[in-house]
Amino acid sequence: MAVIGIESSAHTFGVGIVEHGKVLANCKSMYKISDKGMIPSKVADFHSKNGWRVIKEALGVAGLRIEDIDAVGYTKGPGIGACLRTGQLAARAISVKYNLPIIPVNHAVAHVEITKHLSSTADPIALYVSGGNSQILALSDGDFKHYCVLGETFDIGVGNMVDVFARSAGLKPAWGSTVAKVAENGSYVPMPYTVKGMDFTFTGLLTYATKLIGKEKIEDIASSLQDTAFSMLCEATERALLLTKRSEILLCGGVAQSTRLKSMLESMASTHKAKVHVAPNEFNADNGGMIALVAEKMFGAGYRSGLDSANTDQHYRIDKVEIIW
């Protein structure tokens, strides 16, 4: 059984092909983000112009024809509305033309599941950190099997927070890896630190750091912003680890590409004899492979969706998704 998956929640149009749990292809095209951030209509237009090329590329890499595909999955949400709809329309077109089942996939579930799959973990807690969200998750045991949200951001995702700071500071390109590079030689400057149980908030930290631009060295601000935010995530995750009595932590999502966050999380976990699992960066960044993997799991478990229910949802929460496999 081969399944194609389309990811289009934000600046990436990704196409993956999975067969029996093996990723055969994972291709993408990325919109170049300017210092103004992402303008949804422009990103969606970029996806429309490049999407079919990426689909053909993925089929070529996998060595398959579209006639060899058994189902098509796509990102239902969460994400940017115009971008989500572009991927959905591509999936619907494939579904109709080739008479294939269409499978809506939750973006956050896909991030967790691809990391879990590649790490062969049993029952971890997950620290999901991306541009749009930041959550601490654990799989429930009840009749409605789902990922429980143990803790989450009260305002913005940690990735969005770092990107906004980068734009305010005039860093180019204005995203997390640039902030991380600038932060390498920085010294600590005290900053607001807000953790409420297993929840956290980043807007106060962002506002404070932005006001320091021009008053402190940029490397000191970047280093302190990054380490303060990551310390908050580590504290909340540590609390979840101890309360759930788990021994494994998944670090997933776009911000999981941060070597600094991984190092800090591993340092915390080692004091509790817990292990941290992180996927290769190819699968931490938004990608079609993770969508194809979850779509295959759903399809294999008997999930079927008609075109009428193959919609999009910008605010599609992970704890509303039943895990049926």
One Martini backbone bead per residue (centre of mass of N, CA, C, O) as a GRO file, in nm:
protein
  325
    1MET     BB    1   0.092   0.039   0.027
    2ALA     BB    2   0.046   0.366  -0.116
    3VAL     BB    3   0.106   0.702   0.010
    4ILE     BB    4   0.011   1.036  -0.030
    5GLY     BB    5   0.144   1.354   0.098
    6ILE     BB    6   0.018   1.687   0.191
    7GLU     BB    7   0.195   1.989   0.276
    8SER     BB    8   0.035   2.339   0.364
    9SER     BB    9   0.034   2.526   0.640
   10ALA     BB   10   0.264   2.717   0.512
   11HIS     BB   11   0.576   2.767   0.351
   12THR     BB   12   0.528   2.456   0.282
   13PHE     BB   13   0.548   2.227   0.004
   14GLY     BB   14   0.477   1.893   0.074
   15VAL     BB   15   0.586   1.559  -0.052
   16GLY     BB   16   0.487   1.228   0.033
   17ILE     BB   17   0.594   0.874   0.033
   18VAL     BB   18   0.433   0.576   0.162
   19GLU     BB   19   0.540   0.227   0.240
   20HIS     BB   20   0.505   0.044   0.502
   21GLY     BB   21   0.654   0.297   0.670
   22LYS     BB   22   0.817   0.393   0.421
   23VAL     BB   23   1.010   0.651   0.297
   24LEU     BB   24   1.037   0.726  -0.050
   25ALA     BB   25   0.944   1.037  -0.025
   26ASN     BB   26   1.067   1.399   0.037
   27CYS     BB   27   0.934   1.681  -0.087
   28LYS     BB   28   1.003   2.042  -0.160
   29SER     BB   29   0.865   2.384  -0.129
   30MET     BB   30   0.984   2.719  -0.043
   31TYR     BB   31   0.897   3.005   0.091
   32LYS     BB   32   1.033   3.317   0.096
   33ILE     BB   33   1.097   3.496   0.373
   34SER     BB   34   1.053   3.803   0.472
   35ASP     BB   35   1.065   4.088   0.679
   36LYS     BB   36   0.726   4.059   0.679
   37GLY     BB   37   0.678   3.772   0.638
   38MET     BB   38   0.364   3.618   0.593
   39ILE     BB   39   0.159   3.624   0.306
   40PRO     BB   40  -0.091   3.422   0.241
   41SER     BB   41  -0.152   3.478  -0.065
   42LYS     BB   42   0.145   3.440  -0.161
   43VAL     BB   43   0.191   3.154  -0.058
   44ALA     BB   44  -0.046   3.020  -0.207
   45ASP     BB   45   0.055   3.097  -0.489
   46PHE     BB   46   0.318   2.939  -0.470
   47HIS     BB   47   0.187   2.661  -0.432
   48SER     BB   48   0.025   2.659  -0.699
   49LYS     BB   49   0.288   2.679  -0.886
   50ASN     BB   50   0.456   2.418  -0.731
   51GLY     BB   51   0.296   2.158  -0.651
   52TRP     BB   52   0.300   1.969  -0.909
   53ARG     BB   53   0.604   1.946  -0.922
   54VAL     BB   54   0.639   1.802  -0.645
   55ILE     BB   55   0.464   1.558  -0.705
   56LYS     BB   56   0.635   1.454  -0.945
   57GLU     BB   57   0.899   1.431  -0.790
   58ALA     BB   58   0.807   1.220  -0.579
   59LEU     BB   59   0.736   0.997  -0.782
   60GLY     BB   60   1.022   0.976  -0.901
   61VAL     BB   61   1.174   0.903  -0.640
   62ALA     BB   62   0.982   0.644  -0.583
   63GLY     BB   63   0.908   0.497  -0.859
   64LEU     BB   64   0.614   0.609  -0.933
   65ARG     BB   65   0.281   0.612  -1.007
   66ILE     BB   66  -0.026   0.732  -0.956
   67GLU     BB   67  -0.151   0.437  -1.001
   68ASP     BB   68   0.010   0.324  -0.729
   69ILE     BB   69  -0.185   0.474  -0.557
   70ASP     BB   70  -0.420   0.437  -0.270
   71ALA     BB   71  -0.379   0.729  -0.127
   72VAL     BB   72  -0.471   1.064   0.003
   73GLY     BB   73  -0.306   1.311   0.190
   74TYR     BB   74  -0.372   1.595   0.417
   75THR     BB   75  -0.369   1.907   0.557
   76LYS     BB   76  -0.616   2.034   0.766
   77GLY     BB   77  -0.454   2.101   1.041
   78PRO     BB   78  -0.307   2.349   1.140
   79GLY     BB   79  -0.310   2.691   0.992
   80ILE     BB   80  -0.309   2.856   0.698
   81GLY     BB   81  -0.579   2.885   0.516
   82ALA     BB   82  -0.472   2.929   0.220
   83CYS     BB   83  -0.265   2.698   0.235
   84LEU     BB   84  -0.447   2.461   0.306
   85ARG     BB   85  -0.630   2.481   0.049
   86THR     BB   86  -0.417   2.408  -0.160
   87GLY     BB   87  -0.367   2.116  -0.063
   88GLN     BB   88  -0.661   2.023  -0.069
   89LEU     BB   89  -0.710   2.064  -0.375
   90ALA     BB   90  -0.495   1.867  -0.469
   91ALA     BB   91  -0.614   1.617  -0.327
   92ARG     BB   92  -0.894   1.627  -0.460
   93ALA     BB   93  -0.798   1.600  -0.751
   94ILE     BB   94  -0.670   1.321  -0.715
   95SER     BB   95  -0.917   1.175  -0.604
   96VAL     BB   96  -1.103   1.220  -0.851
   97LYS     BB   97  -0.924   1.131  -1.097
   98TYR     BB   98  -0.823   0.841  -0.931
   99ASN     BB   99  -1.012   0.723  -0.715
  100LEU     BB  100  -0.926   0.823  -0.417
  101PRO     BB  101  -0.874   0.827  -0.105
  102ILE     BB  102  -0.932   1.076   0.149
  103ILE     BB  103  -0.700   1.221   0.410
  104PRO     BB  104  -0.721   1.391   0.699
  105VAL     BB  105  -0.455   1.573   0.871
  106ASN     BB  106  -0.287   1.635   1.157
  107HIS     BB  107  -0.007   1.818   1.202
  108ALA     BB  108   0.077   1.742   1.494
  109VAL     BB  109   0.049   1.438   1.477
  110ALA     BB  110   0.265   1.408   1.255
  111HIS     BB  111   0.508   1.504   1.418
  112VAL     BB  112   0.490   1.285   1.635
  113GLU     BB  113   0.473   1.020   1.459
  114ILE     BB  114   0.742   1.039   1.302
  115THR     BB  115   0.922   1.037   1.555
  116LYS     BB  116   0.815   0.776   1.676
  117HIS     BB  117   0.877   0.594   1.435
  118LEU     BB  118   1.194   0.657   1.409
  119SER     BB  119   1.243   0.582   1.733
  120SER     BB  120   1.080   0.347   1.861
  121THR     BB  121   0.871   0.427   2.068
  122ALA     BB  122   0.634   0.377   2.317
  123ASP     BB  123   0.562   0.603   2.590
  124PRO     BB  124   0.574   0.916   2.546
  125ILE     BB  125   0.652   1.236   2.568
  126ALA     BB  126   0.575   1.556   2.406
  127LEU     BB  127   0.766   1.816   2.249
  128TYR     BB  128   0.592   2.063   2.072
  129VAL     BB  129   0.776   2.276   1.840
  130SER     BB  130   0.673   2.575   1.676
  131GLY     BB  131   0.555   2.846   1.525
  132GLY     BB  132   0.233   2.802   1.612
  133ASN     BB  133   0.338   2.602   1.853
  134SER     BB  134   0.323   2.476   2.210
  135GLN     BB  135   0.355   2.137   2.346
  136ILE     BB  136   0.245   1.894   2.588
  137LEU     BB  137   0.235   1.535   2.534
  138ALA     BB  138  -0.006   1.252   2.573
  139LEU     BB  139  -0.121   0.941   2.562
  140SER     BB  140  -0.412   0.798   2.603
  141ASP     BB  141  -0.641   0.527   2.759
  142GLY     BB  142  -0.911   0.567   2.658
  143ASP     BB  143  -1.171   0.542   2.443
  144PHE     BB  144  -1.048   0.823   2.355
  145LYS     BB  145  -0.785   0.820   2.168
  146HIS     BB  146  -0.534   1.065   2.261
  147TYR     BB  147  -0.376   1.375   2.278
  148CYS     BB  148  -0.279   1.516   2.555
  149VAL     BB  149  -0.274   1.835   2.709
  150LEU     BB  150  -0.052   1.930   2.958
  151GLY     BB  151   0.080   2.171   2.788
  152GLU     BB  152   0.087   2.533   2.694
  153THR     BB  153   0.051   2.803   2.525
  154PHE     BB  154  -0.109   3.121   2.579
  155ASP     BB  155  -0.014   3.237   2.283
  156ILE     BB  156   0.272   3.171   2.138
  157GLY     BB  157   0.499   3.032   1.962
  158VAL     BB  158   0.835   2.994   1.979
  159GLY     BB  159   0.897   3.036   1.678
  160ASN     BB  160   0.747   3.304   1.642
  161MET     BB  161   0.900   3.462   1.855
  162VAL     BB  162   1.182   3.444   1.721
  163ASP     BB  163   1.103   3.564   1.444
  164VAL     BB  164   1.008   3.841   1.544
  165PHE     BB  165   1.275   3.922   1.664
  166ALA     BB  166   1.443   3.903   1.406
  167ARG     BB  167   1.289   4.131   1.259
  168SER     BB  168   1.333   4.355   1.474
  169ALA     BB  169   1.663   4.317   1.447
  170GLY     BB  170   1.738   4.269   1.131
  171LEU     BB  171   1.759   3.980   1.058
  172LYS     BB  172   1.939   3.767   0.809
  173PRO     BB  173   1.744   3.562   0.820
  174ALA     BB  174   1.417   3.571   0.989
  175TRP     BB  175   1.519   3.321   1.203
  176GLY     BB  176   1.620   3.087   1.432
  177SER     BB  177   1.911   3.021   1.316
  178THR     BB  178   2.010   3.315   1.335
  179VAL     BB  179   1.977   3.351   1.638
  180ALA     BB  180   2.162   3.114   1.719
  181LYS     BB  181   2.421   3.231   1.594
  182VAL     BB  182   2.426   3.501   1.751
  183ALA     BB  183   2.414   3.351   2.046
  184GLU     BB  184   2.696   3.206   2.080
  185ASN     BB  185   2.841   3.494   2.216
  186GLY     BB  186   2.656   3.527   2.455
  187SER     BB  187   2.517   3.690   2.735
  188TYR     BB  188   2.349   3.732   3.024
  189VAL     BB  189   2.008   3.858   3.046
  190PRO     BB  190   1.759   3.945   3.220
  191MET     BB  191   1.432   3.780   3.203
  192PRO     BB  192   1.129   3.687   3.156
  193TYR     BB  193   0.957   3.420   3.353
  194THR     BB  194   0.683   3.193   3.239
  195VAL     BB  195   0.535   2.949   3.459
  196LYS     BB  196   0.225   2.739   3.470
  197GLY     BB  197   0.318   2.459   3.549
  198MET     BB  198   0.270   2.344   3.203
  199ASP     BB  199   0.267   2.640   3.128
  200PHE     BB  200   0.317   2.918   2.889
  201THR     BB  201   0.479   3.242   2.801
  202PHE     BB  202   0.610   3.487   2.533
  203THR     BB  203   0.534   3.796   2.504
  204GLY     BB  204   0.693   3.926   2.735
  205LEU     BB  205   0.970   3.837   2.636
  206LEU     BB  206   0.957   3.972   2.359
  207THR     BB  207   0.913   4.264   2.449
  208TYR     BB  208   1.169   4.290   2.619
  209ALA     BB  209   1.377   4.218   2.399
  210THR     BB  210   1.297   4.441   2.195
  211LYS     BB  211   1.365   4.686   2.394
  212LEU     BB  212   1.688   4.610   2.393
  213ILE     BB  213   1.731   4.714   2.127
  214GLY     BB  214   2.028   4.917   2.139
  215LYS     BB  215   2.115   4.856   2.460
  216GLU     BB  216   2.222   4.580   2.378
  217LYS     BB  217   2.368   4.321   2.278
  218ILE     BB  218   2.255   4.110   2.041
  219GLU     BB  219   2.385   3.846   2.152
  220ASP     BB  220   2.263   3.873   2.439
  221ILE     BB  221   1.966   3.877   2.364
  222ALA     BB  222   1.953   3.614   2.202
  223SER     BB  223   2.057   3.423   2.423
  224SER     BB  224   1.846   3.495   2.645
  225LEU     BB  225   1.591   3.436   2.491
  226GLN     BB  226   1.648   3.141   2.423
  227ASP     BB  227   1.713   3.029   2.714
  228THR     BB  228   1.453   3.114   2.850
  229ALA     BB  229   1.253   2.963   2.672
  230PHE     BB  230   1.386   2.677   2.706
  231SER     BB  231   1.362   2.664   3.015
  232MET     BB  232   1.057   2.665   3.024
  233LEU     BB  233   1.018   2.403   2.863
  234CYS     BB  234   1.186   2.220   3.053
  235GLU     BB  235   1.025   2.256   3.311
  236ALA     BB  236   0.748   2.159   3.206
  237THR     BB  237   0.853   1.880   3.109
  238GLU     BB  238   0.955   1.777   3.378
  239ARG     BB  239   0.682   1.776   3.517
  240ALA     BB  240   0.550   1.574   3.317
  241LEU     BB  241   0.747   1.341   3.355
  242LEU     BB  242   0.687   1.297   3.663
  243LEU     BB  243   0.372   1.273   3.657
  244THR     BB  244   0.375   1.027   3.432
  245LYS     BB  245   0.624   0.830   3.452
  246ARG     BB  246   0.823   0.863   3.228
  247SER     BB  247   1.125   0.779   2.999
  248GLU     BB  248   1.029   0.955   2.741
  249ILE     BB  249   1.126   1.203   2.487
  250LEU     BB  250   0.978   1.405   2.248
  251LEU     BB  251   1.124   1.602   1.985
  252CYS     BB  252   0.917   1.829   1.795
  253GLY     BB  253   0.939   2.016   1.523
  254GLY     BB  254   1.093   2.290   1.403
  255VAL     BB  255   1.253   2.357   1.685
  256ALA     BB  256   1.403   2.071   1.695
  257GLN     BB  257   1.658   2.188   1.532
  258SER     BB  258   1.768   2.277   1.800
  259THR     BB  259   2.059   2.220   1.970
  260ARG     BB  260   2.003   2.371   2.233
  261LEU     BB  261   1.739   2.238   2.318
  262LYS     BB  262   1.838   1.949   2.315
  263SER     BB  263   2.060   1.986   2.529
  264MET     BB  264   1.876   2.085   2.761
  265LEU     BB  265   1.685   1.839   2.763
  266GLU     BB  266   1.903   1.621   2.814
  267SER     BB  267   2.000   1.732   3.084
  268MET     BB  268   1.734   1.695   3.232
  269ALA     BB  269   1.679   1.390   3.167
  270SER     BB  270   1.939   1.265   3.300
  271THR     BB  271   1.841   1.315   3.603
  272HIS     BB  272   1.593   1.082   3.523
  273LYS     BB  273   1.673   0.861   3.316
  274ALA     BB  274   1.605   0.990   3.042
  275LYS     BB  275   1.500   0.998   2.695
  276VAL     BB  276   1.584   1.159   2.388
  277HIS     BB  277   1.392   1.218   2.087
  278VAL     BB  278   1.508   1.284   1.746
  279ALA     BB  279   1.466   1.375   1.440
  280PRO     BB  280   1.549   1.444   1.155
  281ASN     BB  281   1.527   1.753   1.011
  282GLU     BB  282   1.348   1.666   0.771
  283PHE     BB  283   1.111   1.586   1.006
  284ASN     BB  284   1.080   1.863   1.160
  285ALA     BB  285   1.013   1.988   0.935
  286ASP     BB  286   0.800   2.050   0.716
  287ASN     BB  287   0.629   1.755   0.573
  288GLY     BB  288   0.497   1.495   0.372
  289GLY     BB  289   0.581   1.231   0.518
  290MET     BB  290   0.405   1.267   0.777
  291ILE     BB  291   0.133   1.264   0.628
  292ALA     BB  292   0.160   0.988   0.491
  293LEU     BB  293   0.194   0.817   0.746
  294VAL     BB  294  -0.081   0.884   0.882
  295ALA     BB  295  -0.259   0.809   0.643
  296GLU     BB  296  -0.176   0.511   0.643
  297LYS     BB  297  -0.271   0.447   0.929
  298MET     BB  298  -0.568   0.525   0.883
  299PHE     BB  299  -0.625   0.342   0.640
  300GLY     BB  300  -0.538   0.070   0.783
  301ALA     BB  301  -0.775   0.127   1.015
  302GLY     BB  302  -1.040   0.224   0.818
  303TYR     BB  303  -1.032   0.501   0.712
  304ARG     BB  304  -1.296   0.716   0.573
  305SER     BB  305  -1.343   0.981   0.323
  306GLY     BB  306  -1.523   1.221   0.198
  307LEU     BB  307  -1.536   1.515   0.029
  308ASP     BB  308  -1.726   1.663   0.234
  309SER     BB  309  -1.501   1.607   0.484
  310ALA     BB  310  -1.257   1.746   0.312
  311ASN     BB  311  -1.131   1.977   0.500
  312THR     BB  312  -1.058   2.275   0.686
  313ASP     BB  313  -0.858   2.380   0.997
  314GLN     BB  314  -0.690   2.625   1.160
  315HIS     BB  315  -0.791   2.497   1.470
  316TYR     BB  316  -0.679   2.197   1.481
  317ARG     BB  317  -0.679   2.001   1.743
  318ILE     BB  318  -0.514   1.733   1.882
  319ASP     BB  319  -0.744   1.661   2.112
  320LYS     BB  320  -0.965   1.592   1.862
  321VAL     BB  321  -0.801   1.333   1.786
  322GLU     BB  322  -0.836   1.013   1.689
  323ILE     BB  323  -0.653   0.723   1.768
  324ILE     BB  324  -0.691   0.425   1.555
  325TRP     BB  325  -0.392   0.257   1.569
   0.00000   0.00000   0.00000
